Amino acid sequence: MATIAILGTIDTKGEEHAFVADRIKQRGHQTLVIDVGALGEPKLKPHITRREVAAAAGADLDALVARHDRGETVAAMSKGAPMVLARLVAEKKIDGVISLGGGGGTAIATAAMRALPIGFPKVMVSTLASGNTTQYVGVKDIVMFPSIVDVAGLNRISRQILTRAAGAICGMVEVGQASRLSKAGDTPALPSEDKPIIVASMFGNTTACVEHARKILEQAGYEVLVFHATGVGGRTMESLIESGLAAGVLDVTTTEWADELVGGFLTAGPTRLEAAAKHGVPAIVAPGCLDMVNFYGPETVPEKFKGRNFYQHNPQVTLMRTTPAECAQLGRIIAEKLNLSNGPVTVLIPSRAISVISAPGQKFHDPAADQALFDALKAHLRNDIAVIEMDCAINDAEFAEACAKALLKHMAARK
């Protein structure tokens, strides 16, 4: 028997949450109701009250209600709910979470769900589960269930949707329980995957490097998860590292920092490269594809960049070559991020080319820009962080092998 948290505005959506609770109980599971409403009396008795949720955020519920400011109330609950839910998960008191809501309810519930680790079952039935849901899902595995009709009472449509959503969260929880039983040595229900995980960053311009390194790492007994360095890929990789699932990091494609600095479309944000450093995860870092900033079609390139060196990767992607000045800034930034490291890290530099198109004879070949990058990186890096320069291109087999072997050495030293 599992315990599934039902988190929502139990005053305005109490009937609907009660319906879902009943369906979950019919499947033989327990429920734990968390109320994040603030308008009227809860229509379903909560196990954790709205007052407790507000208090977790350092807010006074009575004062919030008295001010009648819905935005302020949603903000407070969006701050308190993640703390409450994360504590319940850490204490192993819940096995999954489901919520139903419109705009405010979705904002609160998904904020709470984003505080939970990848792999923990999360279902959000929402009026907003269509189009771009990035602001709600972030980089977490939240299942967004379209409500079809408004979450406003029970009818022939909503009953079907809510019944299936309840079945979905129960199924997700049950699969997780079956997997744990298998690992504990009971009747196996799912294959057990015990290989330690390595995460790797890749772009089209570094594919050959990552693919060759991956084969070596997999032969050594690791499972390699590859993330495309397109902004969301980098953020997702950082999130997975923070969750503690990664045994090692092969970060050879740090290109997202070029977009963050210059203003491209594929930035992963200012904390890129911090997760492995702060959590002490063994890492190999290379300046892969820092020669390029990404835009969409040519018409999306800002006017201020007129006259720069461009390469049309495909009709939807326009690449812009970074300048020596920008590369010097990037070298300093990468070094500053790696200087946060409290675990083993090595920087490998392929001096001939940091991407396919920066090689001699290619469109982005610019030795002065590359050298500015390398010099700044080495100048600002901590003295105890090793730097290996190789007279080769990033996609040469010898460079990929050096990256893989260096990472294996770091991980072996941590065992």
C-alpha positions in Angstrom: 0.0 0.0 0.0 1.3 3.4 -1.0 0.5 6.9 0.2 -0.3 9.5 -2.4 -0.4 13.2 -1.6 -3.3 15.1 -2.9 -2.3 18.8 -3.0 -4.6 21.5 -4.1 -7.0 24.4 -3.3 -9.4 22.3 -1.3 -11.8 25.2 -0.9 -12.6 25.9 -4.6 -11.6 22.4 -5.9 -12.6 20.3 -3.0 -15.2 18.2 -4.7 -12.9 17.3 -7.5 -10.0 16.4 -5.2 -12.3 14.3 -3.1 -13.4 12.4 -6.2 -9.7 11.7 -7.0 -9.0 10.6 -3.4 -11.9 8.1 -3.6 -10.5 6.6 -6.8 -7.1 6.3 -5.3 -8.5 4.6 -2.2 -10.4 2.1 -4.5 -7.0 1.0 -5.8 -5.9 0.2 -2.3 -3.8 3.2 -1.5 -3.9 5.8 1.2 -4.1 9.5 0.6 -2.5 12.5 2.4 -4.4 15.8 1.6 -2.5 19.1 1.6 -4.7 22.2 1.4 -3.2 25.3 -0.3 -6.4 27.2 -0.7 -7.2 30.5 1.0 -10.6 31.6 0.1 -13.3 29.5 1.8 -13.5 26.6 4.1 -11.9 23.3 2.9 -14.5 20.9 1.4 -12.2 17.9 2.2 -10.5 17.5 5.5 -6.8 18.1 5.1 -4.0 16.2 6.8 -1.8 19.3 6.3 -3.6 22.6 6.6 -3.2 25.8 4.6 -2.0 27.5 7.8 0.9 25.0 8.0 1.8 25.6 4.3 1.7 29.4 4.8 3.8 29.1 7.9 6.5 27.0 6.0 6.8 30.1 3.8 7.1 32.4 6.8 3.7 33.9 6.0 0.8 34.7 8.3 -2.3 33.2 6.7 -4.7 35.5 8.5 -2.9 38.5 7.2 -2.9 37.1 3.7 -6.6 36.5 3.8 -7.3 39.9 5.2 -5.5 41.7 2.4 -7.6 39.9 -0.3 -4.6 39.8 -2.6 -4.8 36.6 -4.6 -1.4 37.1 -6.2 0.3 37.5 -2.9 -1.5 34.4 -1.5 -0.5 32.3 -4.5 3.1 33.4 -4.2 3.1 32.5 -0.5 1.6 29.1 -1.1 4.0 28.5 -4.0 6.9 29.1 -1.6 5.5 27.0 1.2 4.2 24.0 -0.7 7.6 23.0 -2.1 9.0 22.9 1.4 6.2 20.8 2.8 6.2 18.4 -0.1 10.0 18.0 -0.1 9.9 17.3 3.6 7.3 14.6 3.2 9.4 12.9 0.4 12.6 13.1 2.5 10.8 11.5 5.4 9.4 8.8 3.1 5.8 9.6 4.1 4.5 9.8 0.5 5.1 7.8 -2.7 3.5 10.1 -5.3 1.6 13.4 -5.7 -1.4 14.5 -7.7 -3.1 17.9 -8.0 -5.9 19.5 -10.0 -6.3 23.2 -10.8 -6.6 26.2 -13.0 -4.1 29.0 -13.2 -3.4 29.6 -9.5 -3.6 25.9 -8.5 -1.3 24.9 -11.3 1.2 27.5 -10.3 1.3 26.4 -6.7 1.2 22.6 -7.3 3.9 22.5 -10.0 6.1 24.8 -7.9 5.9 22.1 -5.2 6.4 19.3 -7.7 9.5 20.9 -9.2 11.1 20.6 -5.7 11.0 16.8 -5.9 13.5 14.5 -7.5 13.3 13.1 -11.0 11.6 9.7 -10.9 9.2 10.6 -8.1 5.6 10.3 -9.5 4.0 13.6 -10.2 0.7 14.3 -12.0 -0.9 17.7 -12.6 -4.4 17.9 -14.0 -4.6 21.4 -15.4 -6.6 23.7 -17.6 -3.2 24.9 -18.9 -1.8 21.5 -20.0 -1.5 22.5 -23.6 0.9 24.6 -25.6 4.1 25.7 -23.9 4.2 24.3 -20.3 7.9 25.1 -19.7 7.1 27.5 -16.8 5.2 24.8 -15.0 7.3 21.7 -15.8 10.8 23.3 -15.8 13.3 20.4 -16.0 11.3 17.9 -13.9 9.2 14.9 -15.0 5.8 16.3 -14.2 3.0 14.7 -16.1 0.6 17.4 -17.3 -2.9 16.0 -17.8 -5.2 18.3 -19.8 -8.5 18.8 -17.9 -10.4 19.3 -21.2 -13.2 21.1 -19.3 -12.6 23.5 -16.4 -11.9 22.0 -13.0 -15.2 23.3 -11.8 -17.5 20.5 -10.6 -18.0 16.9 -11.7 -19.6 16.0 -15.0 -19.5 13.3 -17.6 -16.2 14.6 -19.0 -14.4 15.6 -15.8 -15.2 12.2 -14.2 -13.5 10.4 -17.0 -10.4 12.7 -17.0 -10.1 12.6 -13.2 -10.6 8.8 -13.0 -7.8 8.3 -15.6 -5.5 10.8 -13.8 -6.0 8.9 -10.5 -5.3 5.7 -12.4 -2.1 7.2 -13.8 -0.7 8.3 -10.5 -1.6 4.9 -8.9 0.1 3.1 -11.8 3.2 5.2 -11.5 3.4 4.5 -7.8 2.8 0.8 -8.2 5.5 0.5 -10.9 7.9 2.2 -8.5 7.0 -0.2 -5.7 7.4 -3.2 -8.0 10.9 -2.0 -9.0 11.9 -1.6 -5.3 10.7 -5.1 -4.6 12.8 -6.4 -7.4 15.9 -4.7 -6.1 15.2 -6.0 -2.6 15.3 -9.6 -3.8 11.6 -10.4 -3.8 9.6 -11.6 -6.9 11.1 -9.6 -9.7 8.6 -7.4 -11.6 11.0 -5.2 -13.5 14.6 -5.6 -14.5 17.0 -4.0 -12.0 19.4 -1.4 -13.5 22.4 -1.1 -11.2 24.9 0.5 -13.5 26.2 3.9 -12.2 25.3 6.8 -14.3 27.5 9.2 -16.2 25.9 12.3 -17.8 27.3 13.9 -20.9 26.7 17.1 -22.9 26.6 16.9 -26.7 25.9 19.0 -29.8 25.8 18.0 -33.5 29.3 19.5 -33.6 30.6 17.3 -30.9 28.7 14.1 -31.6 31.7 12.0 -32.7 33.6 12.8 -29.5 30.7 11.9 -27.2 29.8 8.8 -29.1 33.3 7.5 -29.0 33.8 8.3 -25.3 30.4 6.8 -24.5 31.5 3.4 -25.9 34.6 3.4 -23.7 32.6 4.4 -20.6 29.9 1.8 -21.3 32.5 -0.9 -21.7 33.8 0.1 -18.3 30.3 -0.7 -16.8 28.6 2.7 -16.8 25.3 3.9 -18.2 25.8 7.1 -20.1 22.9 9.6 -20.4 23.5 12.2 -23.2 21.9 15.6 -23.0 21.7 17.9 -26.0 23.2 21.3 -25.1 20.2 23.3 -26.2 19.4 25.2 -23.0 16.8 22.9 -21.6 19.2 20.0 -22.1 21.9 21.7 -20.0 19.4 22.7 -17.3 18.1 19.1 -17.1 21.6 17.7 -16.9 22.4 20.1 -14.1 19.2 19.1 -12.3 20.0 15.4 -12.5 23.5 16.0 -11.2 22.0 17.9 -8.2 19.6 15.0 -7.5 22.7 12.8 -6.7 22.1 10.3 -9.5 25.3 11.0 -11.5 28.6 9.2 -10.7 30.5 11.3 -13.2 30.1 14.1 -15.7 31.5 14.3 -19.2 30.8 18.0 -20.0 32.6 18.4 -23.3 29.9 20.7 -24.8 29.8 23.9 -22.8 28.4 25.9 -25.7 25.3 27.1 -23.7 27.6 29.6 -21.9 28.2 31.3 -25.3 24.5 31.9 -25.6 24.2 33.0 -22.0 27.0 35.6 -22.4 26.2 36.9 -25.9 22.5 36.7 -26.0 21.7 33.5 -28.1 18.6 31.5 -27.9 19.9 28.3 -26.3 21.1 29.5 -22.9 21.0 27.2 -19.9 21.1 30.1 -17.4 23.8 31.5 -15.2 24.2 28.4 -13.0 25.3 26.1 -15.8 28.5 24.1 -14.7 27.8 24.6 -11.0 26.0 21.4 -10.1 29.0 19.0 -10.5 31.3 21.6 -8.9 29.3 22.2 -5.8 28.3 18.6 -5.3 31.8 17.2 -5.7 30.9 14.9 -8.7 33.9 13.9 -10.7 33.9 15.8 -14.0 35.7 16.3 -17.3 35.2 19.7 -18.9 36.1 20.8 -22.4 35.3 24.1 -24.3 33.2 22.3 -26.9 31.3 24.6 -29.3 32.1 27.8 -27.4 32.9 29.1 -30.9 29.2 29.5 -31.7 26.1 31.4 -30.5 22.7 30.0 -31.6 19.8 31.9 -33.2 16.9 30.6 -35.1 16.3 31.7 -38.7 18.4 34.6 -40.1 15.6 37.0 -39.4 15.9 36.4 -35.6 19.5 37.6 -35.4 19.5 41.1 -33.6 20.5 44.0 -35.8 23.5 44.8 -33.5 25.2 41.7 -34.8 25.1 42.8 -38.4 28.4 42.1 -40.1 29.4 39.2 -37.9 30.6 35.8 -39.1 27.5 33.5 -39.6 27.0 29.9 -40.5 23.6 28.6 -41.6 23.5 25.2 -39.8 20.0 24.5 -41.2 17.0 26.7 -42.2 15.9 26.9 -38.6 19.3 27.5 -36.9 21.8 30.3 -37.6 25.2 30.1 -35.8 27.3 33.2 -35.1 31.1 33.0 -34.4 32.3 34.2 -31.0 34.9 37.0 -31.2 38.3 36.9 -29.4 36.9 39.3 -26.7 33.8 37.2 -26.1 36.0 34.1 -26.0 38.2 35.7 -23.4 35.2 36.4 -21.2 34.0 32.8 -21.7 37.3 31.4 -20.6 37.1 33.4 -17.4 33.5 32.4 -16.7 34.2 28.7 -17.3 37.2 28.9 -15.0 35.2 30.7 -12.3 32.6 28.0 -12.3 35.1 25.2 -12.1 36.9 27.0 -9.3 33.8 26.2 -7.2 34.7 22.5 -7.4 35.1 20.5 -4.3 35.5 17.2 -6.2 37.9 16.0 -8.9 37.8 17.9 -12.2 40.1 18.1 -15.2 39.9 20.4 -18.2 40.9 19.0 -21.6 41.6 21.5 -24.4 41.6 20.3 -28.1 43.8 23.0 -29.6 43.1 22.4 -33.2 39.3 22.7 -33.2 36.6 23.0 -30.5 33.9 22.1 -33.1 33.5 20.6 -36.5 33.3 24.1 -38.1 36.2 25.7 -36.2 38.8 23.3 -37.8 41.3 24.7 -40.3 39.5 25.5 -43.6 36.1 25.7 -42.0 33.8 28.7 -41.7 34.5 29.3 -37.9 38.2 28.7 -38.0 39.6 31.6 -35.9 42.9 30.7 -34.1 43.0 34.1 -32.4 39.6 33.6 -30.8 40.4 30.1 -29.8 43.7 31.1 -28.2 41.9 33.9 -26.3 39.5 31.3 -24.9 42.3 28.9 -23.9 44.5 31.6 -22.4 41.7 33.1 -20.2 40.6 29.7 -19.1 44.1 28.7 -17.9 44.8 32.1 -16.4 41.8 32.2 -14.2 41.6 28.5 -13.2 42.6 27.3 -9.8 46.2 26.0 -9.7 45.1 22.6 -8.4 42.8 21.9 -11.3 44.6 20.0 -14.0 44.6 21.2 -17.6 45.5 18.9 -20.5 46.1 20.5 -23.9 46.1 18.2 -26.9 47.2 18.9 -30.4 44.0 17.5 -32.0 40.4 18.4 -32.8 37.6 17.8 -30.3 36.1 15.0 -32.5 39.4 13.1 -32.9 39.3 9.7 -31.4 42.4 10.4 -29.3 40.7 13.3 -27.6 37.5 11.3 -26.9 39.6 8.5 -25.4 41.6 10.9 -23.2 38.3 12.4 -21.9 36.9 9.0 -21.1 40.0 7.7 -19.4 40.5 10.8 -17.3 36.9 10.5 -16.1 37.3 6.8 -15.3 40.4 7.6 -13.3 38.6 10.3 -11.3 35.7 8.0 -10.5 38.0 5.1 -9.5 39.7 7.4 -7.1 36.4 8.2 -5.4 35.4 4.6 -4.8 
